[in-house]
Every structure is written in structure tokens, then in C-alpha cells.
Amino acid sequence: MSAKWERDSDASKGTLTFEIDVDTINKGIDEAFVETRKKITVPGFRKGRVPRQIFNQMYGEESLYQDALNKVLPDAYNEAVKETNIQPVDQPKIDIKSMEKGQPWVLTAEVDVMPEVKLGDYKGMEVPAQDTTVTDADVDDAIEKKRQQQAELVLKEDKPAEKGDTVVIDYKGSVDGKEFAGGSAENYSLELGSGSFIPGFEDQLIGHNADDDVDVKVTFPEDYHEKTLAGKEALFKVKIHEIKEKQLPELDDDFAKDVDEDVDTLAELKEKTKKQLQEEKDNQAKAAIEDAAINKAVANAEIEDIPQAMLDDDTNRQMQQYLAGMQQQGISPQMYFQITGTKEEDLKKQFANDAAQRVKTNLVLEAIVDDAKLDATEDEIAKEVSDLAKQYGMEEDAVKKALSNDMLTHDIKIRKAVDLVADSAKQVKDDDKSDK
């Protein structure tokens, strides 16, 4: 079989012309005949028993051509793709050029292909220096957060509400004198300063006492999710039933043991907290360096126009992964859109905004894999299977069934490309840049 690939003026599109040889065609026609004669009735013959010669006389062999083509086309197209060494990224648009009896069939396929990438510099990228220092103040702040989480709410008597206190309130809201849906509640616990209510609401309760009635006047933000209320002035009639203040535990060894059963003293808790913060900062710094270095490598590369099919595939994949993550938290897609007041089209637009950058990044990393001749060893593949099995609580055999060797190898090679770019990056401080 001969095949020819010709690029269009748009470098990521082209036409693939290929032939299907006579022997392959005849096999396809034979298979099509066997299936077709089961469906027809010819006088004088049992159903499914009409001879080929009689069928051809009555219907013509050409009546089998379309069914035959459907059978032989997938393999023929795939062989043509291999022969011309192209990488299609979408379903082809097939056109029949000739289907003459006794002659090879000639077809064309309009194909979107993987755009070519010409790498620029991708090693030794200069990136902003990352500060990974963990100070005593950082540790104290983290301990204080733990302390706040252990706080108990106790009734506050004969004292006005302050920021940080929790008030138990009834409230009833109205706009232009009319109450609105979702604008009222009873015995609602609200932490003042939490920012969980409309801006200005919580501030107007500060300084008031239990049993006070307060008129709270606010204006809904212009971007408020309920469009009928956006930008409107509202009045809330509020009754304060109780005021509670936080009672914080003492910072001592008992507190340390309460928040972490693996330590015995406050000093040990601080040391453990410092190690955790250091690990977090190191990971954040590594991620920042990776992002900055890879973004520069992508900017340095020349990439042909990206087919829309690739952008659409990326957008849909990101959406599916995001909604699957929501589903794992017990939030169905319908519930998600209801809670956020958005539609599927809104989420699609959100992911479509960065689709081009994500696709370019993947293309550049693939090109780096080839340029640096990166590969995955059998030991690395085995470790990947073992790590994934532990991560998801699966048997290793189940991981191997779910993920092919090619998929595992691909992921390892891409990770090596990321490491190659990031590990060779040079951290530069702002004052160093100004000297250059």
C-alpha cells in the first residue's frame, strides 16, 4: 500500500492520500457478502443461502462496497498513518477518490496532526530565588493556629461583642421593604470577623450586648451570586441572644499532648512543627522553581499552531477530572452547579482559558524527552506500580491492568523532563538581576 502526506498552509493540518489493495478489498467484500446474505430473502433459496453469483446478478457486487469499506478502512488508515509517520490528534474526515472494480481504492483523509516543536534553551533557566527559611515567628504562628482550633466557646456576660466573639442571633432581611428568600434565620451562630456574611454586617454587631435589637444596613456586592439582590441596599432586623468568647488553652506540655499524641512536651511540638513547615516550604519552592523554569522553556520554544481538537480535548479532560474530584467529596455535578450558581458552559470557559498553555507545556516536555533521550527502566516502572498501589490502596496487579507499560513509561519520562529543566535552573535574586 502506498500513502502520501501533504501539509496544508496551516502546518498542523494536511491531507493523507492512501490506497487499499485489491486483495484486502476482496476480503472485505467477502465478509460483507456473508453478513448481507443473512439479511435478505431470494425466491428459491433458504434465507442466508443465496449463492454469490446470484446475489451479484440481482444486486451487483458494488452494493457491498460500502460495507466492505467500513470493514477494511480502519486498518488501512492506521497503516497509512504509520507509513507516513504522522501523529493525528482527531478523527479524520475521509473522502473517497475512486472505488473502481478490480483496482485499488483510493481515499483521502483530512487530518489534524500534532504540531511540530522547535526547542529553544531549556537548561539553566534563570528563575526567581526562593526563600525557604522557617523562622521562630513562623513556628509560633502555626502553634497559635493549633491553639485557636482548641479554643472553647464560653458565655460572655455583661460585656459587649468584640471581633472574634461568636454571637447567636435571629435575623430577618428585606430589600425595599420586602423580605427575600434565604434572608432570615433563627439561633444562627456567627463569628464576628470571619467574613462569612455580607461586608459590613458583622462590623455593625460589634459593641452590642446580649438581648440587643440591631438594625443592620448593608449593600449587596455588585457581583453577588443572586443577581436580583446584586447592588441592592438591604435592612436586617437582628436579635442578639448570646455572646460567646473564645477561651484559649494554656501553651504548655498538656496542650502539646492534646494536639499531637506523638509528642510529650511543648518543645517537641515546636520542633516537629518546624520540620513540617520546612518540608512545606521546600515543596512550595520546588514547585515554584519548576513552574518558572518550564514556563521559560515553553516561551523559548517555537510551536506550530495548535489544532482546536487538542485544546478541546484538554479542556474536557480538565473538566472531567475536576468534577470527578467533586464527586469524591460527595458533590455531584448538578449539586456543584447549583451551589456555585454556574453552568457547565461557565466551567468549560474557565478551563479553556489556560488550555493553550497546558497543551504547549505538554508538547515542549514531550520534545525534551526526545531531545534528551530520556527513558524509563524496568526498575523505575516497577517502583511506579508499587507507589501507585500504595497511594490508592490497590493490588499491584490491578494497577498493571489499569495502566499499560506505555502509559507508565510515558509518565516517568515526562517527570524526568520536568526534573531536568527544574534541577538545572539557576535561582537569581532581584538584586542579582539588577546588576546584569
FITI-812405 format. One line per field, with one value per residue (C-alpha): residue in one letter; x, y, z; residue number from 1. Coordinates in pm, 1 decimal. Example, Ala and Ser with C-alpha at 12.3 -4.5 7.8 and 13.67 -1.06 7.14 Angstrom:
code: A / S
px: 1230.0 / 1367.0
py: -450.0 / -106.0
pz: 780.0 / 714.0
pos: 1 / 2
This chain:
code: M / S / A / K / W / E / R / D / S / D / A / S / K / G / T / L / T / F / E / I / D / V / D / T / I / N / K / G / I / D / E / A / F / V / E / T / R / K / K / I / T / V / P / G / F / R / K / G / R / V / P / R / Q / I / F / N / Q / M / Y / G / E / E / S / L / Y / Q / D / A / L / N / K / V / L / P / D / A / Y / N / E / A / V / K / E / T / N / I / Q / P / V / D / Q / P / K / I / D / I / K / S / M / E / K / G / Q / P / W / V / L / T / A / E / V / D / V / M / P / E / V / K / L / G / D / Y / K / G / M / E / V / P / A / Q / D / T / T / V / T / D / A / D / V / D / D / A / I / E / K / K / R / Q / Q / Q / A / E / L / V / L / K / E / D / K / P / A / E / K / G / D / T / V / V / I / D / Y / K / G / S / V / D / G / K / E / F / A / G / G / S / A / E / N / Y / S / L / E / L / G / S / G / S / F / I / P / G / F / E / D / Q / L / I / G / H / N / A / D / D / D / V / D / V / K / V / T / F / P / E / D / Y / H / E / K / T / L / A / G / K / E / A / L / F / K / V / K / I / H / E / I / K / E / K / Q / L / P / E / L / D / D / D / F / A / K / D / V / D / E / D / V / D / T / L / A / E / L / K / E / K / T / K / K / Q / L / Q / E / E / K / D / N / Q / A / K / A / A / I / E / D / A / A / I / N / K / A / V / A / N / A / E / I / E / D / I / P / Q / A / M / L / D / D / D / T / N / R / Q / M / Q / Q / Y / L / A / G / M / Q / Q / Q / G / I / S / P / Q / M / Y / F / Q / I / T / G / T / K / E / E / D / L / K / K / Q / F / A / N / D / A / A / Q / R / V / K / T / N / L / V / L / E / A / I / V / D / D / A / K / L / D / A / T / E / D / E / I / A / K / E / V / S / D / L / A / K / Q / Y / G / M / E / E / D / A / V / K / K / A / L / S / N / D / M / L / T / H / D / I / K / I / R / K / A / V / D / L / V / A / D / S / A / K / Q / V / K / D / D / D / K / S / D / K
px: 0.0 / 128.2 / 47.6 / 136.6 / 109.3 / 81.7 / 66.9 / -176.3 / -79.3 / -186.9 / 108.7 / -95.6 / -338.0 / -292.2 / -422.2 / -330.3 / -379.4 / -371.4 / -472.0 / -639.7 / -502.1 / -722.1 / -660.2 / -768.7 / -1072.9 / -1178.2 / -1152.0 / -1368.6 / -1624.9 / -1634.0 / -1702.2 / -1965.4 / -2138.5 / -2152.2 / -2320.4 / -2552.2 / -2696.4 / -2812.7 / -3046.6 / -3202.5 / -3455.6 / -3425.6 / -3701.9 / -3585.2 / -3320.2 / -3332.2 / -3258.5 / -2884.7 / -2809.6 / -2816.0 / -2502.9 / -2261.2 / -2315.9 / -2694.9 / -2651.9 / -2420.5 / -2667.1 / -2955.4 / -2788.9 / -2445.5 / -2117.5 / -2096.2 / -2379.3 / -2128.4 / -1862.6 / -1971.9 / -1994.4 / -1661.9 / -1501.3 / -1627.3 / -1451.7 / -1113.5 / -1083.3 / -966.2 / -665.8 / -584.0 / -592.9 / -376.4 / -119.7 / -109.8 / -54.8 / 238.7 / 385.4 / 383.5 / 490.6 / 226.4 / 53.0 / -319.3 / -491.1 / -852.1 / -1083.2 / -1006.7 / -1251.9 / -1248.6 / -1321.4 / -1341.5 / -1148.2 / -1203.7 / -1361.2 / -1320.1 / -1377.9 / -1057.6 / -848.3 / -705.5 / -941.1 / -800.9 / -904.4 / -800.4 / -819.4 / -814.9 / -618.7 / -521.6 / -176.0 / 48.6 / 216.1 / 592.9 / 803.1 / 1140.6 / 1305.6 / 1495.9 / 1702.4 / 1555.5 / 1854.0 / 1998.6 / 1687.9 / 1711.4 / 1424.4 / 1339.3 / 1521.8 / 1300.8 / 1330.0 / 1284.6 / 1378.1 / 1149.1 / 1162.9 / 1062.9 / 774.4 / 651.8 / 653.8 / 476.4 / 206.5 / 148.5 / 126.5 / -116.8 / -341.7 / -347.2 / -428.0 / -716.2 / -853.8 / -854.2 / -1037.6 / -1367.5 / -1660.0 / -1784.3 / -2078.2 / -1980.2 / -2192.1 / -2235.7 / -1980.7 / -2036.5 / -1945.7 / -1592.7 / -1422.4 / -1352.2 / -1658.2 / -1940.3 / -2293.5 / -2613.9 / -2869.2 / -3205.4 / -3210.8 / -3464.4 / -3360.4 / -3559.2 / -3497.6 / -3727.1 / -3942.3 / -3990.5 / -3837.5 / -3635.1 / -3564.6 / -3272.6 / -3260.8 / -3368.7 / -3262.4 / -3303.6 / -3041.7 / -2762.6 / -2404.8 / -2184.3 / -1819.2 / -1759.8 / -1470.9 / -1499.8 / -1616.9 / -1883.1 / -2164.4 / -2213.4 / -1940.3 / -2036.8 / -2287.7 / -2058.1 / -1894.8 / -2232.0 / -2284.7 / -1956.4 / -2015.7 / -2366.9 / -2481.1 / -2691.4 / -3068.7 / -2999.3 / -3206.3 / -2990.5 / -3082.1 / -2804.2 / -2789.2 / -2572.5 / -2537.7 / -2507.0 / -2191.0 / -2236.5 / -2108.3 / -2336.6 / -2434.4 / -2807.2 / -2849.9 / -3180.4 / -3000.6 / -2672.2 / -2602.5 / -2921.2 / -2942.1 / -3083.1 / -3203.8 / -3158.7 / -3351.5 / -3117.2 / -3180.1 / -2869.0 / -2944.8 / -2599.4 / -2237.8 / -1963.5 / -1589.7 / -1303.2 / -1124.9 / -779.1 / -579.4 / -250.0 / 60.1 / 213.4 / 304.7 / -56.1 / -166.1 / 109.1 / -5.0 / -367.7 / -294.7 / -36.6 / -28.6 / 322.5 / 485.1 / 521.3 / 630.3 / 567.3 / 931.5 / 886.0 / 568.7 / 757.3 / 1041.5 / 800.8 / 606.2 / 928.9 / 1017.0 / 669.4 / 687.8 / 1032.9 / 905.3 / 610.4 / 836.3 / 1080.1 / 795.8 / 647.7 / 988.7 / 1042.4 / 701.7 / 768.0 / 1107.0 / 956.1 / 675.8 / 906.4 / 1170.2 / 922.1 / 731.8 / 1060.0 / 1139.1 / 793.8 / 840.9 / 1176.9 / 1025.8 / 869.3 / 539.9 / 317.8 / -49.8 / -228.9 / -531.3 / -860.4 / -920.0 / -621.9 / -749.4 / -1096.8 / -959.4 / -753.2 / -1047.1 / -1282.2 / -1022.5 / -962.3 / -1338.0 / -1388.2 / -1102.7 / -1235.8 / -1592.8 / -1465.4 / -1280.9 / -1602.5 / -1785.9 / -1534.9 / -1630.9 / -1996.3 / -2080.9 / -2247.5 / -2205.5 / -2568.9 / -2513.5 / -2186.9 / -2351.3 / -2642.4 / -2414.5 / -2189.3 / -2471.9 / -2288.3 / -2345.9 / -2138.5 / -2051.8 / -1905.7 / -1676.5 / -1574.9 / -1478.4 / -1276.9 / -1063.6 / -1049.5 / -869.8 / -548.4 / -584.0 / -331.4 / -61.3 / -120.2 / -104.6 / 211.8 / 374.0 / 296.3 / 429.6 / 754.2 / 804.8 / 746.1 / 1006.0 / 1254.1 / 1205.1 / 1307.6 / 1588.2 / 1746.4 / 1675.1 / 1501.6 / 1362.8 / 1224.0 / 1396.1 / 1217.8 / 1306.5 / 1153.1 / 834.6 / 813.1 / 860.9 / 590.1 / 347.6 / 435.8 / 395.5 / 58.8 / -64.9 / 20.8 / -124.2 / -462.9 / -477.4 / -477.3 / -303.6 / -9.0 / -171.1 / -476.8 / -254.6 / -87.6 / -427.1 / -546.8 / -228.4 / -28.0 / 351.1 / 340.7 / 134.4 / 362.9 / 672.6 / 531.4 / 457.6 / 805.7 / 973.3 / 768.9 / 860.1 / 1226.8 / 1190.2 / 1042.2 / 1327.5 / 1586.0 / 1454.5 / 1398.4 / 1721.2 / 1933.5 / 1755.5 / 1954.6 / 1790.6 / 1851.9 / 1771.1 / 1621.1 / 1936.6 / 2145.2 / 1922.3 / 1972.1 / 2349.4 / 2329.1
py: 0.0 / 344.9 / 654.8 / 1020.9 / 1307.5 / 1670.2 / 1958.5 / 2244.1 / 2606.9 / 2554.8 / 2344.8 / 2138.9 / 2021.1 / 1818.3 / 1557.0 / 1190.2 / 1004.9 / 624.9 / 312.9 / -11.5 / -303.0 / -541.1 / -845.5 / -651.2 / -516.1 / -866.5 / -996.8 / -708.3 / -777.6 / -1147.3 / -1059.8 / -805.7 / -1064.9 / -1324.8 / -1074.8 / -926.1 / -1252.2 / -1339.7 / -1041.7 / -1092.2 / -1337.0 / -1457.9 / -1676.0 / -2033.3 / -2015.4 / -2052.1 / -1729.7 / -1682.3 / -1940.6 / -1733.8 / -1804.3 / -1519.8 / -1534.3 / -1499.8 / -1212.9 / -1029.7 / -1072.4 / -938.2 / -661.1 / -609.8 / -653.4 / -276.0 / -289.3 / -448.0 / -181.2 / 49.5 / -233.7 / -369.3 / -26.9 / 5.4 / -321.3 / -253.2 / 123.6 / 137.4 / -90.4 / 73.5 / 420.3 / 312.6 / 159.1 / 481.6 / 681.8 / 457.1 / 468.8 / 849.6 / 881.6 / 1141.2 / 1183.4 / 1253.7 / 1428.9 / 1398.4 / 1177.7 / 1215.7 / 1336.9 / 1060.2 / 1122.0 / 850.3 / 933.8 / 609.7 / 267.9 / 100.8 / -271.9 / -471.9 / -165.9 / -39.6 / 200.8 / 549.6 / 760.7 / 1083.2 / 1185.3 / 1542.0 / 1517.9 / 1744.1 / 1640.1 / 1700.2 / 2039.1 / 2042.9 / 2188.0 / 2354.0 / 2367.8 / 2670.3 / 2679.5 / 2461.0 / 2407.9 / 2661.7 / 2881.4 / 3177.5 / 3177.6 / 3392.0 / 3276.0 / 3103.2 / 3174.6 / 2851.3 / 2989.9 / 2890.1 / 3145.8 / 3116.5 / 3352.6 / 3106.6 / 2828.4 / 3046.4 / 3137.2 / 2770.1 / 2678.3 / 2967.5 / 2833.4 / 2496.8 / 2678.5 / 2867.6 / 2537.6 / 2403.5 / 2707.0 / 2660.2 / 2898.7 / 3023.9 / 3251.9 / 3616.6 / 3809.4 / 4186.3 / 4265.7 / 4384.7 / 4175.7 / 4208.6 / 4090.9 / 3718.8 / 3659.6 / 3435.3 / 3573.1 / 3367.1 / 3569.2 / 3577.0 / 3789.5 / 3885.2 / 4071.2 / 4286.9 / 4488.6 / 4781.5 / 4666.2 / 4315.7 / 4003.7 / 3785.0 / 3412.3 / 3297.8 / 3626.5 / 3503.7 / 3253.1 / 3181.2 / 3093.8 / 3133.5 / 3123.2 / 3384.7 / 3452.2 / 3826.6 / 3899.7 / 3570.1 / 3747.1 / 3483.3 / 3740.9 / 4035.5 / 4301.0 / 4538.7 / 4305.6 / 4164.2 / 4500.2 / 4651.4 / 4390.5 / 4472.7 / 4676.3 / 4544.1 / 4331.8 / 4020.7 / 4088.8 / 4393.5 / 4451.2 / 4589.2 / 4729.8 / 4629.1 / 4813.8 / 4672.2 / 4683.2 / 4358.9 / 4342.4 / 4410.3 / 4059.0 / 3886.4 / 3539.6 / 3613.0 / 3862.2 / 4000.7 / 4122.2 / 4238.8 / 4604.6 / 4642.3 / 4802.2 / 4572.3 / 4605.7 / 4319.4 / 4315.2 / 4134.5 / 3999.3 / 3906.5 / 3617.4 / 3527.0 / 3633.6 / 3375.6 / 3433.0 / 3201.8 / 3051.5 / 2951.3 / 2668.0 / 2740.5 / 2691.6 / 2409.1 / 2041.4 / 1931.5 / 2141.8 / 1985.6 / 1632.5 / 1723.6 / 1840.0 / 1572.0 / 1236.4 / 1167.6 / 1442.5 / 1482.3 / 1844.2 / 2184.7 / 2195.6 / 1869.4 / 2007.7 / 2317.6 / 2109.2 / 1883.2 / 2184.1 / 2343.7 / 2028.8 / 2019.8 / 2387.0 / 2332.8 / 2044.4 / 2256.3 / 2548.6 / 2320.2 / 2165.5 / 2505.8 / 2631.5 / 2326.7 / 2373.8 / 2744.9 / 2672.3 / 2402.7 / 2631.1 / 2924.6 / 2716.4 / 2521.8 / 2838.0 / 2985.4 / 2669.5 / 2689.1 / 3058.2 / 2977.5 / 2710.2 / 2764.3 / 2576.1 / 2544.7 / 2639.2 / 2405.2 / 2224.3 / 2313.8 / 1943.5 / 1935.5 / 2239.8 / 2088.8 / 1753.6 / 1924.3 / 2138.2 / 1840.3 / 1630.0 / 1905.7 / 1943.3 / 1569.6 / 1548.5 / 1848.0 / 1719.5 / 1370.7 / 1529.3 / 1699.0 / 1367.0 / 1203.5 / 1469.3 / 1377.1 / 1670.3 / 1570.7 / 1791.3 / 1904.3 / 1997.0 / 2178.1 / 2397.3 / 2469.7 / 2567.2 / 2787.7 / 2936.2 / 2846.6 / 2628.8 / 2366.2 / 2623.9 / 2854.9 / 2582.4 / 2491.5 / 2853.0 / 2863.6 / 2565.9 / 2671.6 / 2993.9 / 2808.7 / 2517.2 / 2658.1 / 2699.1 / 2348.5 / 2192.7 / 2389.4 / 2277.2 / 1911.7 / 1945.5 / 2101.4 / 1833.8 / 1563.3 / 1730.5 / 1747.8 / 1374.3 / 1309.1 / 1566.0 / 1442.7 / 1077.4 / 1016.1 / 671.9 / 459.2 / 148.9 / -168.9 / -91.0 / 257.5 / 114.3 / -144.8 / 129.3 / 340.1 / 47.9 / -10.5 / 358.4 / 385.9 / 67.1 / 209.3 / 551.1 / 415.7 / 105.9 / -130.7 / -455.4 / -412.6 / -647.2 / -420.8 / -120.0 / -307.3 / -391.6 / -32.1 / 126.6 / -12.6 / -15.3 / 257.6 / 483.5 / 424.6 / 477.8 / 799.7 / 943.4 / 859.5 / 1017.2 / 1336.4 / 1357.3 / 1318.4 / 1603.2 / 1824.9 / 1734.8 / 1801.1 / 2153.1 / 2234.1 / 2084.8 / 2279.8 / 2609.5 / 2889.9 / 3083.3 / 3456.9 / 3722.3 / 4054.5 / 4246.5 / 3999.7 / 4069.4 / 4444.3 / 4401.6 / 4233.9
pz: 0.0 / -85.1 / 121.7 / 84.5 / 331.3 / 222.2 / 468.4 / 414.4 / 455.7 / 816.9 / 933.4 / 1178.2 / 907.3 / 594.3 / 355.2 / 375.9 / 44.3 / 60.3 / -129.3 / -27.3 / -229.1 / -427.9 / -203.8 / 105.9 / -79.4 / -188.5 / 167.6 / 284.3 / 9.9 / 104.6 / 469.7 / 369.1 / 147.6 / 427.4 / 658.8 / 394.9 / 263.8 / 615.7 / 596.5 / 252.7 / 110.3 / -252.0 / -406.0 / -446.2 / -174.7 / 200.5 / 390.2 / 415.0 / 142.6 / -177.4 / -390.5 / -457.6 / -831.9 / -797.5 / -547.6 / -786.6 / -1072.6 / -866.4 / -664.0 / -814.2 / -629.3 / -594.4 / -340.1 / -99.9 / -141.8 / 141.7 / 396.6 / 274.0 / 307.1 / 664.6 / 746.4 / 583.7 / 631.1 / 996.8 / 940.1 / 606.6 / 761.8 / 1055.7 / 819.0 / 616.4 / 936.4 / 1031.3 / 681.8 / 669.8 / 1035.4 / 1124.8 / 1461.6 / 1416.7 / 1707.7 / 1592.5 / 1388.3 / 1014.6 / 752.6 / 488.5 / 121.8 / -147.4 / -464.1 / -657.4 / -599.0 / -939.0 / -965.4 / -979.6 / -892.1 / -562.1 / -388.6 / -339.4 / -41.7 / 124.0 / 488.6 / 611.9 / 934.6 / 1224.5 / 1336.9 / 1634.3 / 1583.5 / 1544.8 / 1825.3 / 1781.1 / 2121.3 / 2242.3 / 2560.7 / 2831.6 / 3061.9 / 3302.7 / 3308.0 / 3546.5 / 3795.0 / 4098.5 / 4412.2 / 4669.1 / 5040.5 / 5236.9 / 5576.7 / 5864.3 / 6146.1 / 6510.5 / 6429.5 / 6163.3 / 6421.3 / 6679.8 / 6424.3 / 6341.0 / 6710.5 / 6767.8 / 6489.0 / 6665.3 / 6989.6 / 6825.9 / 6696.5 / 7052.9 / 7190.4 / 7373.3 / 7344.7 / 7682.7 / 7753.5 / 7779.7 / 8030.3 / 8079.3 / 7808.1 / 7451.4 / 7148.9 / 7012.6 / 6697.1 / 6734.7 / 6952.8 / 6836.1 / 6854.1 / 6845.7 / 6651.4 / 6477.7 / 6164.7 / 5901.2 / 5586.2 / 5347.8 / 5032.2 / 4958.4 / 5249.8 / 5111.5 / 5265.1 / 5028.0 / 5008.9 / 5221.5 / 5410.1 / 5752.9 / 6018.8 / 6388.8 / 6651.1 / 6394.7 / 6528.5 / 6361.7 / 6437.4 / 6413.4 / 6180.7 / 5993.2 / 5676.0 / 5619.7 / 5586.6 / 5351.9 / 5401.5 / 5682.2 / 5850.0 / 6117.7 / 6198.4 / 6293.2 / 6568.6 / 6742.9 / 7060.7 / 7118.1 / 7411.5 / 7453.2 / 7414.6 / 7193.1 / 6880.4 / 6599.4 / 6257.3 / 6021.1 / 5690.2 / 5411.2 / 5033.5 / 4840.4 / 4623.1 / 4251.9 / 4174.4 / 4427.2 / 4304.2 / 4339.4 / 4055.2 / 4185.3 / 4500.0 / 4343.5 / 4426.5 / 4633.0 / 4979.3 / 5246.9 / 5605.2 / 5850.6 / 6179.1 / 6417.2 / 6767.1 / 6967.6 / 7202.5 / 7330.8 / 7301.3 / 7339.0 / 7360.2 / 7295.3 / 7592.9 / 7479.8 / 7640.5 / 7811.7 / 7595.6 / 7797.3 / 7772.8 / 7830.0 / 7531.7 / 7318.7 / 7406.3 / 7334.0 / 6979.7 / 6894.6 / 7069.8 / 6934.2 / 7146.6 / 7521.9 / 7555.2 / 7401.5 / 7291.3 / 7098.0 / 6936.0 / 6824.0 / 6681.1 / 6493.9 / 6367.3 / 6242.4 / 6044.1 / 5890.5 / 5794.0 / 5644.1 / 5433.2 / 5315.6 / 5222.6 / 5040.8 / 4841.3 / 4760.2 / 4648.5 / 4430.2 / 4267.2 / 4208.5 / 4050.8 / 3830.0 / 3711.6 / 3640.3 / 3460.7 / 3249.4 / 3157.4 / 3030.1 / 2835.4 / 2675.2 / 2593.8 / 2430.0 / 2203.6 / 1861.6 / 1833.2 / 1528.3 / 1552.8 / 1792.1 / 1644.2 / 1809.6 / 1873.2 / 2111.6 / 2301.2 / 2326.8 / 2447.0 / 2717.1 / 2831.3 / 2851.8 / 3036.7 / 3294.0 / 3346.8 / 3393.5 / 3645.1 / 3839.6 / 3853.9 / 3945.6 / 4238.6 / 4345.6 / 4314.5 / 4552.0 / 4807.9 / 4765.8 / 4539.5 / 4213.5 / 3901.9 / 3935.0 / 4300.9 / 4216.2 / 3952.0 / 4186.1 / 4477.4 / 4264.9 / 4060.4 / 3738.9 / 3434.5 / 3258.2 / 2990.5 / 3258.6 / 3390.6 / 3036.8 / 2963.0 / 3285.8 / 3184.7 / 2819.6 / 2920.1 / 3007.2 / 2763.4 / 2513.7 / 2780.4 / 2917.9 / 2570.7 / 2481.9 / 2805.9 / 2732.6 / 2376.9 / 2497.8 / 2765.4 / 2503.3 / 2280.8 / 2570.4 / 2631.1 / 2270.6 / 2264.8 / 2589.6 / 2500.1 / 2831.8 / 2904.7 / 3187.7 / 3321.9 / 3428.5 / 3791.6 / 3761.4 / 3612.3 / 3891.9 / 4154.1 / 3985.8 / 4004.7 / 4370.5 / 4460.6 / 4284.6 / 4452.6 / 4796.2 / 4713.2 / 4604.6 / 4825.4 / 4527.5 / 4442.5 / 4206.4 / 3952.9 / 3949.0 / 3875.3 / 3589.6 / 3440.6 / 3468.6 / 3332.8 / 3042.4 / 3037.0 / 2771.9 / 2997.9 / 3296.2 / 3082.8 / 2940.9 / 3285.5 / 3411.1 / 3107.2 / 3141.0 / 3510.2 / 3416.8 / 3167.0 / 3439.3 / 3675.0 / 3404.2 / 3345.1 / 3713.0 / 3852.2 / 3603.8 / 3678.3 / 3839.6 / 4121.4 / 4088.5 / 4349.2 / 4240.7 / 4331.7 / 4124.6 / 3823.3 / 3854.6 / 3836.8 / 3495.7
pos: 1 / 2 / 3 / 4 / 5 / 6 / 7 / 8 / 9 / 10 / 11 / 12 / 13 / 14 / 15 / 16 / 17 / 18 / 19 / 20 / 21 / 22 / 23 / 24 / 25 / 26 / 27 / 28 / 29 / 30 / 31 / 32 / 33 / 34 / 35 / 36 / 37 / 38 / 39 / 40 / 41 / 42 / 43 / 44 / 45 / 46 / 47 / 48 / 49 / 50 / 51 / 52 / 53 / 54 / 55 / 56 / 57 / 58 / 59 / 60 / 61 / 62 / 63 / 64 / 65 / 66 / 67 / 68 / 69 / 70 / 71 / 72 / 73 / 74 / 75 / 76 / 77 / 78 / 79 / 80 / 81 / 82 / 83 / 84 / 85 / 86 / 87 / 88 / 89 / 90 / 91 / 92 / 93 / 94 / 95 / 96 / 97 / 98 / 99 / 100 / 101 / 102 / 103 / 104 / 105 / 106 / 107 / 108 / 109 / 110 / 111 / 112 / 113 / 114 / 115 / 116 / 117 / 118 / 119 / 120 / 121 / 122 / 123 / 124 / 125 / 126 / 127 / 128 / 129 / 130 / 131 / 132 / 133 / 134 / 135 / 136 / 137 / 138 / 139 / 140 / 141 / 142 / 143 / 144 / 145 / 146 / 147 / 148 / 149 / 150 / 151 / 152 / 153 / 154 / 155 / 156 / 157 / 158 / 159 / 160 / 161 / 162 / 163 / 164 / 165 / 166 / 167 / 168 / 169 / 170 / 171 / 172 / 173 / 174 / 175 / 176 / 177 / 178 / 179 / 180 / 181 / 182 / 183 / 184 / 185 / 186 / 187 / 188 / 189 / 190 / 191 / 192 / 193 / 194 / 195 / 196 / 197 / 198 / 199 / 200 / 201 / 202 / 203 / 204 / 205 / 206 / 207 / 208 / 209 / 210 / 211 / 212 / 213 / 214 / 215 / 216 / 217 / 218 / 219 / 220 / 221 / 222 / 223 / 224 / 225 / 226 / 227 / 228 / 229 / 230 / 231 / 232 / 233 / 234 / 235 / 236 / 237 / 238 / 239 / 240 / 241 / 242 / 243 / 244 / 245 / 246 / 247 / 248 / 249 / 250 / 251 / 252 / 253 / 254 / 255 / 256 / 257 / 258 / 259 / 260 / 261 / 262 / 263 / 264 / 265 / 266 / 267 / 268 / 269 / 270 / 271 / 272 / 273 / 274 / 275 / 276 / 277 / 278 / 279 / 280 / 281 / 282 / 283 / 284 / 285 / 286 / 287 / 288 / 289 / 290 / 291 / 292 / 293 / 294 / 295 / 296 / 297 / 298 / 299 / 300 / 301 / 302 / 303 / 304 / 305 / 306 / 307 / 308 / 309 / 310 / 311 / 312 / 313 / 314 / 315 / 316 / 317 / 318 / 319 / 320 / 321 / 322 / 323 / 324 / 325 / 326 / 327 / 328 / 329 / 330 / 331 / 332 / 333 / 334 / 335 / 336 / 337 / 338 / 339 / 340 / 341 / 342 / 343 / 344 / 345 / 346 / 347 / 348 / 349 / 350 / 351 / 352 / 353 / 354 / 355 / 356 / 357 / 358 / 359 / 360 / 361 / 362 / 363 / 364 / 365 / 366 / 367 / 368 / 369 / 370 / 371 / 372 / 373 / 374 / 375 / 376 / 377 / 378 / 379 / 380 / 381 / 382 / 383 / 384 / 385 / 386 / 387 / 388 / 389 / 390 / 391 / 392 / 393 / 394 / 395 / 396 / 397 / 398 / 399 / 400 / 401 / 402 / 403 / 404 / 405 / 406 / 407 / 408 / 409 / 410 / 411 / 412 / 413 / 414 / 415 / 416 / 417 / 418 / 419 / 420 / 421 / 422 / 423 / 424 / 425 / 426 / 427 / 428 / 429 / 430 / 431 / 432 / 433 / 434 / 435 / 436
